[in-house]
Amino acid sequence: MNRREFLAASAGAAAILQRSPSLRAADEGELLYNGIRLPAVWPPKLNNSTLHVPSTPPYLTQPPAFIPIDVGRQLFVDDFLIENSTLTRAFHLPEYHSAGSVLKPDQAWEKQGDYPMAAPYSDGVWYDPKDRLFKMWYMGGYRACTCYAVSQDGIKWEKPRLDVQKGTNVVSTGDRDSAIVWLDHEEADPKRRFKLFRAHREAPDGKVAWFFQIHVSEDGIHWGDVVARSGAIYPRSSIFRNPFRKVWEYGIRKDSITQVGRCRRYLECADAIKGADWAAAERNWWIGADTQDVKRDDTKFQPQLTNLDGVAYESVILGLFSIWRGTAPAETGRPELNDVCLGFSRDGFRFARPDRRPFLPMSETKGDWNWGNVQSAGSGCLVVGDKLHFYCSGRSGTPENREAGGSTGLATLRRDGFASLEAGDMEGSITTRPLKFSGKRLFVNMNAKEGELRVEVLNEEQKPTPYFAKIDCIPVSGDSTKQALGWKATHDLTSLAGKTVRFRFHLKNAKLFSFWVSPDAAGTSRGYVAAGGPGYENHRDG
């Protein structure tokens, strides 16, 4: 299927949804790629006093009548896709690189300010297909400058000598807090393909205030003049692109006077630069930590939300939640107690957070690179072969300055490996909700090294479809992040395209991470690949 055919099929599926009265609520709003319909009032009007109360995204309790699955690998991170299951769900955590930090402050300009720093404070780590390089932007020295590094493999990093500040890898100077660098694959003007949102402190009337200064660049090195300035922010605000809805989402930090504490306000706009000059009335309350975030035994502090970075991965938005768990006694020299947890959103606004364990944790060993203040890179993750690369900052602290020793770490996870549905010696199954697709080949990400997996296709009456029954399926074993499935008579699902079906997966001694219907035998998913990776020409798989 070429791009024109895919767009036509997607438009056709959307048109079917638009015409179906049974799927349209009285307060209907925008229809999303996955069948979710937003309410007419968007974004939702929330009360900041309830942001600490756990909530379930409404699309999980009231899912669409059928779910289009033409965009991306379908992940089992929540129950959106699941009608019934006898399997056990397990959530998985990444592993830090054995070397510890992969980038350290070893240059004189990285030791400016109050203490050494070579670490993303959001900033960004991207794979640039134009140059076939991994590229990292990070805070050099505490609030001193923004630096740039490159890598062939995402593990060994070089700090090139550039001409911005001659003989250094500094690409942006001047006071800064958090910053976000975004490689915008949807930008038509190549001179604006990189966008920098730099939290900058100003005091024109003697009163200190923070704003995003926004720059654009063709190469991510030469940024030029400020093209726009945002409305007022608190330090550690952020922004990400939601390509599913073609909007930018500003997460504006707010320190609420309620028990919520640190939290976020929300603003979305089609143009990140023109939309940055907001008025206070345009910002909605959004999200905070809640009472399901676990208190540490040593602080008893009710956690708060320091930051939220987001990125599109396959068919969902990944949310990286920097959770503040309090402050250690000053005499310990330990940095602020932040770690990073994970959330998942199918509408870009409401997040499910089924696993509250730190995804990018602090170390409990004094002096480790991540003894405290672990913060995410704003670009989320990269797809590197069968692995996902998550970059983050951490601080080791010293008795003289608890926030000293900022460096960059790398954690890796199996592709799609956030959650799996699992069966042991006794066979189990999962039946999806009603689905529609336009592709022709079914693929799974699975581990059945000591077992097997089969699938059958059910029709609208939930009866096995002829030629696609369980008995007709060719069982698969082994461990693969992209395994094709087929049946004795055919491997092609074209005859079922556009019809309402359910998949029923049968597992024995196996784990299922995701599934998708591809338009080709290569298994492309047409989903989003976060910050990219080798083999991808932009931010999409195919």
C-alpha positions in Angstrom: 0.0 0.0 0.0 1.4 3.3 -1.0 1.0 6.6 0.9 -2.0 7.7 -1.2 -3.8 4.4 -0.6 -3.1 4.6 3.1 -4.4 8.1 3.4 -7.5 7.1 1.4 -8.1 4.1 3.7 -7.6 6.2 6.8 -10.0 8.8 5.5 -12.5 6.1 4.7 -12.4 4.6 8.2 -12.8 8.1 9.7 -15.8 8.8 7.4 -17.5 5.6 8.5 -17.1 6.7 12.1 -18.3 10.2 11.3 -21.5 8.8 9.7 -22.4 6.3 12.4 -25.0 7.8 14.7 -24.5 5.1 17.3 -20.9 6.3 17.8 -21.6 10.0 18.1 -22.3 11.5 21.5 -24.4 14.6 22.0 -21.2 16.5 23.0 -19.1 15.1 20.2 -15.8 16.7 19.2 -12.8 15.7 17.2 -12.5 12.1 16.0 -9.1 10.5 16.7 -7.1 8.0 14.7 -8.0 5.2 17.1 -11.8 5.8 17.2 -11.8 7.9 20.3 -14.0 10.9 20.1 -13.1 13.9 22.1 -15.8 15.9 23.9 -16.9 19.2 22.3 -15.3 21.2 25.1 -11.6 20.6 24.7 -9.3 20.6 26.5 -11.4 19.5 29.5 -12.0 22.1 32.2 -10.4 20.6 35.4 -10.2 21.8 38.9 -6.7 22.1 40.3 -7.9 21.0 43.8 -8.6 17.5 42.4 -5.5 16.9 40.4 -4.1 14.7 43.1 -7.1 12.3 42.9 -6.4 9.2 40.7 -8.6 9.0 37.6 -9.2 6.6 34.7 -9.2 8.0 31.2 -12.8 7.9 29.9 -11.8 6.0 26.8 -10.9 3.0 29.0 -14.4 2.8 30.6 -16.3 3.8 27.4 -14.2 2.5 24.5 -15.2 3.1 20.8 -17.7 0.7 19.2 -14.7 -0.4 17.1 -11.0 0.6 17.1 -9.2 1.4 13.9 -5.7 0.0 14.1 -4.0 1.3 11.0 -1.6 3.5 13.0 1.2 1.8 14.8 1.9 -1.3 16.8 -0.9 -2.0 19.3 0.5 -2.1 22.8 -1.1 -3.8 25.8 -0.2 -1.1 28.3 -3.9 -0.7 29.3 -7.2 -2.4 28.6 -8.2 -0.3 25.6 -7.7 -3.1 23.2 -8.8 -6.0 25.4 -12.4 -7.3 25.6 -11.5 -10.3 27.8 -8.4 -12.2 28.8 -7.2 -15.1 30.8 -3.6 -14.0 30.6 -1.5 -12.2 33.2 -0.2 -8.8 32.5 3.4 -7.9 33.6 5.1 -4.5 33.4 8.8 -4.3 32.6 11.6 -1.9 33.5 14.6 -0.9 31.4 18.2 -1.6 32.4 20.8 1.1 32.8 24.0 0.8 30.8 26.7 -1.1 32.6 29.1 1.8 32.3 26.9 4.1 34.3 26.8 7.5 32.8 27.6 7.8 29.0 28.3 11.5 29.1 30.1 13.4 31.8 31.1 17.0 32.5 34.8 16.9 31.5 35.2 20.3 29.7 35.9 23.6 31.3 32.7 25.2 29.9 30.7 22.4 31.5 32.0 23.4 34.9 30.6 27.0 34.7 28.0 28.1 37.1 27.6 26.7 40.5 28.7 23.1 39.7 29.6 20.8 36.8 26.8 19.6 34.5 26.6 17.6 31.2 23.1 16.4 31.2 19.8 16.9 29.4 17.3 18.8 31.4 14.6 17.8 29.0 16.7 19.2 26.0 16.7 16.3 23.5 18.4 13.2 22.1 17.4 12.5 18.4 18.5 10.4 15.5 18.9 12.7 12.5 18.4 10.7 9.3 19.9 13.5 7.3 23.3 13.0 8.8 22.9 9.4 10.0 23.9 10.5 13.5 22.6 10.4 17.0 22.5 14.0 18.3 22.2 15.2 21.9 21.6 18.6 23.3 22.2 19.1 27.0 22.8 21.6 29.8 26.5 22.5 30.1 27.4 23.8 33.5 24.6 24.7 35.8 22.2 27.0 33.9 25.2 28.2 31.9 24.8 27.1 28.3 23.4 24.4 25.9 25.9 22.0 24.4 25.8 19.5 21.6 27.2 16.0 21.2 27.1 13.3 18.4 27.3 9.6 18.3 27.4 6.8 15.8 25.8 4.2 18.0 24.1 6.2 20.8 26.6 4.9 23.4 29.9 6.5 22.7 29.5 10.3 22.4 31.8 13.0 20.9 31.8 16.7 21.7 32.7 18.4 18.4 34.5 21.7 18.4 32.2 24.2 16.7 32.2 27.8 15.7 29.3 29.2 17.8 31.7 29.6 20.8 34.9 28.8 19.0 36.7 25.7 20.1 33.8 24.3 22.2 30.6 22.3 21.6 28.4 25.1 23.0 25.5 26.0 20.6 23.5 28.4 22.8 24.7 30.7 25.5 23.0 32.7 28.2 21.0 31.9 31.3 18.7 28.9 31.0 16.8 26.3 33.1 15.1 23.5 31.3 15.1 23.5 27.5 13.5 21.4 24.7 15.1 20.7 21.3 12.6 19.2 18.9 13.5 17.7 15.5 10.3 18.6 13.6 9.8 16.2 10.7 6.5 17.9 9.8 8.1 21.3 9.3 7.9 22.4 5.6 10.8 24.9 5.9 14.1 23.1 6.2 15.6 26.2 8.0 13.2 25.6 10.8 13.4 21.8 11.2 15.0 22.1 14.6 13.2 24.1 17.3 14.6 25.2 20.7 12.5 26.2 23.6 14.8 27.7 26.2 13.6 28.7 29.7 15.1 32.1 30.2 15.1 34.4 33.2 14.4 38.1 32.8 13.9 41.0 35.2 13.2 44.1 33.1 11.3 45.8 35.9 13.3 44.4 38.8 10.9 41.4 39.2 12.3 38.1 38.1 10.2 36.1 35.6 10.8 33.1 33.4 9.8 32.7 29.7 10.5 30.4 26.8 12.8 32.0 24.3 12.1 30.2 21.0 14.8 29.7 18.3 14.8 27.7 15.0 17.7 26.1 13.1 18.5 24.1 10.1 21.3 22.1 11.7 20.6 22.3 15.4 23.9 24.1 15.9 23.3 27.7 14.6 20.2 29.0 16.2 20.1 32.7 15.3 17.9 35.3 17.0 14.9 34.7 19.2 11.8 34.2 16.9 9.2 34.3 19.7 8.9 34.6 23.4 6.3 32.7 25.4 4.0 33.9 28.1 5.3 33.6 31.7 6.3 30.2 32.9 7.8 28.5 36.0 11.2 26.8 35.4 10.9 23.2 34.3 8.0 23.8 31.9 8.1 21.7 28.7 6.5 21.1 25.3 6.0 18.2 22.9 4.5 17.5 19.5 1.4 15.4 19.3 1.5 14.2 15.7 -1.8 12.2 16.0 -3.7 15.5 16.3 -1.2 17.8 14.7 -0.9 20.0 17.7 1.9 21.1 20.1 1.2 20.6 23.8 2.8 23.0 26.3 3.0 21.6 29.8 3.4 24.7 32.0 4.7 24.0 35.5 2.6 25.5 38.3 3.2 25.3 42.0 -0.4 25.0 43.2 -1.3 26.3 46.7 -3.5 23.2 47.2 -2.2 19.9 48.4 -1.3 19.1 44.8 1.9 21.1 44.9 3.9 21.0 41.8 1.7 20.2 38.8 1.0 21.2 35.1 -1.2 23.5 33.2 -2.0 22.8 29.6 -2.1 24.7 26.3 -2.3 23.2 22.8 -1.7 25.0 19.6 -1.3 24.2 15.9 1.8 26.4 15.7 4.2 26.2 18.6 5.7 29.6 17.8 2.6 31.6 17.1 0.7 29.9 20.0 3.4 30.6 22.6 2.1 34.1 23.4 -0.7 32.9 25.6 -2.9 34.7 28.0 -3.6 33.3 31.4 -7.2 32.5 30.6 -6.1 30.1 27.8 -4.2 27.7 30.1 -6.2 24.8 31.6 -5.3 22.8 34.6 -3.9 19.5 33.4 -2.2 16.9 35.6 -0.2 16.3 38.8 1.1 13.4 40.9 -1.7 11.7 42.8 -2.2 9.6 45.9 -1.2 6.4 44.1 2.3 7.7 43.8 4.2 6.0 46.6 5.8 7.9 49.4 9.4 7.1 50.3 10.0 5.6 53.8 12.7 8.1 54.6 10.8 11.3 53.7 7.1 10.4 54.1 6.6 13.1 51.5 3.5 13.1 49.3 5.0 13.0 45.8 4.5 15.9 43.4 5.0 16.3 39.6 8.1 18.2 38.7 8.0 17.7 34.9 6.2 15.8 32.1 7.9 15.1 28.8 5.9 13.4 26.0 6.5 11.7 22.7 4.5 9.7 20.2 5.6 6.0 20.1 3.7 3.7 17.7 0.0 4.2 18.6 0.3 6.0 22.0 1.8 9.0 23.6 4.5 8.1 26.1 4.5 10.4 29.2 7.7 10.6 31.2 6.7 11.9 34.7 9.5 13.4 36.8 8.2 12.7 40.3 9.5 14.7 43.2 9.6 12.5 46.4 11.0 15.2 48.8 14.3 16.4 49.9 17.0 14.5 51.9 18.6 16.1 54.9 21.1 18.8 53.8 24.0 17.1 55.6 23.8 14.0 53.4 24.7 16.0 50.3 22.1 14.0 48.4 20.4 15.7 45.4 16.7 16.4 45.2 14.7 13.1 45.2 13.3 13.0 41.6 12.9 9.9 39.6 11.0 9.2 36.3 7.8 7.2 36.0 5.9 6.2 32.9 2.4 6.9 31.7 0.5 6.2 28.4 -2.1 8.3 26.7 -4.4 7.6 23.7 -5.8 11.1 23.4 -2.7 13.2 24.4 -4.3 14.6 27.5 -5.4 11.9 29.9 -2.7 9.4 31.0 -3.1 5.9 32.4 -0.3 5.1 34.9 -0.8 1.4 35.7 2.8 0.8 37.0 3.9 3.3 39.7 7.4 2.0 40.0 10.2 4.3 38.9 10.9 3.6 35.3 14.2 5.6 35.4 15.1 5.2 39.1 17.5 6.9 41.5 20.3 4.8 42.9 20.4 4.3 46.7 24.2 4.2 46.7 25.9 7.4 47.7 28.0 8.9 45.0 26.5 7.0 42.0 25.8 9.2 38.9 22.1 8.9 39.6 22.0 9.2 43.4 19.3 11.8 42.9 17.5 14.2 40.6 16.9 11.9 37.7 15.2 13.8 34.9 14.1 12.6 31.4 15.3 13.7 28.0 12.5 15.7 26.3 12.5 13.5 23.2 11.5 10.4 25.1 13.2 7.5 23.5 14.9 6.2 20.3 14.3 3.0 18.4 17.7 1.2 18.0 17.2 -2.2 16.4 15.2 -4.3 18.9 15.8 -1.9 21.7 14.5 1.4 23.0 17.0 3.9 24.2 15.9 6.2 27.1 18.4 8.9 28.0 18.2 10.8 31.3 20.2 13.0 33.6 21.2 12.2 37.1 23.3 14.0 39.8 25.8 12.5 42.2 25.9 15.3 44.7 28.7 16.5 47.1 28.7 17.6 50.7 29.4 21.1 49.4 26.7 21.2 46.7 24.0 18.5 46.7 23.1 19.2 43.0 26.7 18.8 41.7 27.9 16.1 39.4 25.2 16.1 36.7 25.8 13.6 33.9 23.8 11.6 31.3 22.7 8.0 31.6 21.2 5.5 29.2 18.6 2.8 29.9 17.5 0.2 27.4 14.2 -1.7 27.0 12.9 -4.3 24.6 11.1 -2.8 21.6 7.4 -2.4 22.7 8.5 -3.9 26.0 6.5 -1.8 28.5 4.0 -4.5 29.2 3.3 -8.1 28.2 0.4 -10.5 28.4 1.7 -13.9 29.6 0.6 -17.5 29.9 2.4 -20.4 31.6 2.0 -24.2 31.1 -1.7 -23.8 30.9 -2.8 -22.2 27.7 -4.5 -18.8 28.0 -6.0 -16.4 25.5 -6.9 -12.7 25.0 -9.7 -11.5 22.8 -9.5 -8.0 21.4 -12.3 -5.5 21.2 -13.8 -5.0 17.7 -11.2 -3.8 15.3 -10.9 -2.5 11.7 -7.8 -2.3 9.5 -6.7 -1.7 6.0 -3.5 -3.8 6.0 -2.9 -7.4 4.9 -0.2 -9.0 7.1 -0.5 -9.7 10.9 2.6 -9.3 13.0 3.3 -9.8 16.7 6.1 -8.9 19.1 6.4 -12.0 21.3 8.6 -14.3 23.3 7.7 -18.0 23.0 11.1 -19.6 23.2 9.7 -22.5 25.2 6.1 -22.3 24.0 3.9 -21.2 21.2 1.4 -18.7 20.0 -1.6 -19.0 17.7 -4.2 -16.6 16.6 -7.7 -16.8 15.1 -9.9 -14.1 13.5 -13.5 -13.8 14.8 -16.3 -12.2 12.8 -18.9 -9.8 14.1 -20.8 -12.7 15.6 -17.6 -13.7 17.4 -17.4 -16.9 15.4 -14.1 -18.1 13.8 -13.8 -16.7 10.2 -13.4 -19.5 7.6 -9.7 -20.2 6.9 -8.7 -18.0 9.9 -9.6 -20.3 12.8 -7.2 -21.4 15.5 -6.9 -24.8 14.0 -5.8 -23.2 10.7 -3.2 -21.0 12.3 0.5 -22.0 11.9 1.9 -21.9 15.4 5.0 -19.8 16.0 7.7 -20.1 18.6 10.9 -18.3 19.4 11.6 -14.7 20.5 11.0 -11.9 18.0 10.1 -8.3 18.1 8.5 -8.6 14.6 7.1 -12.1 13.9 4.7 -12.7 11.0 1.7 -14.9 11.5 -0.2 -16.9 9.0 -2.7 -19.7 8.4 -2.5 -22.9 6.3 -4.5 -21.5 3.4 -3.2 -17.9 3.4 -1.0 -15.3 5.1 -3.0 -12.5 3.7 -5.7 -10.6 5.5 -6.8 -8.5 2.6 -10.2 -10.2 2.4 -10.9 -8.9 5.9 -9.8 -5.3 5.4 -12.5 -2.8 6.3 -14.6 -5.4 8.2 -15.2 -5.5 11.9 -13.2 -8.4 13.4 -11.7 -9.5 16.7 -8.3 -11.2 17.1 -8.1 -14.0 19.7 -4.5 -14.8 20.6 -3.8 -18.2 22.2 -0.6 -18.5 24.2 1.2 -21.2 26.1 4.5 -20.6 27.9 4.7 -17.3 26.0 4.6 -13.5 26.3 2.8 -11.1 23.9 3.9 -7.5 23.8 2.1 -6.1 20.8 0.4 -6.8 17.5 -0.3 -4.9 14.3 -1.6 -5.4 10.7 1.0 -4.2 8.2 0.4 -3.1 4.6 3.5 -5.1 3.5 5.5 -8.3 4.1 8.3 -6.2 5.7 6.1 -5.5 8.8 6.0 -1.7 8.7 3.6 -0.4 11.3 2.8 3.1 10.1 3.2 4.2 13.7 5.5 6.7 15.3 9.1 6.0 16.3 9.6 8.7 19.0 12.9 10.3 18.4 13.8 8.0 15.5 16.6 5.6 15.0 18.8 4.0 12.4 16.8 2.8 9.4 14.0 5.4 9.8 13.9 8.4 7.4 11.6 10.4 9.7 9.4 9.9 12.8 7.3 7.1 11.3 7.8 3.5 10.5 7.1 3.3 6.8 
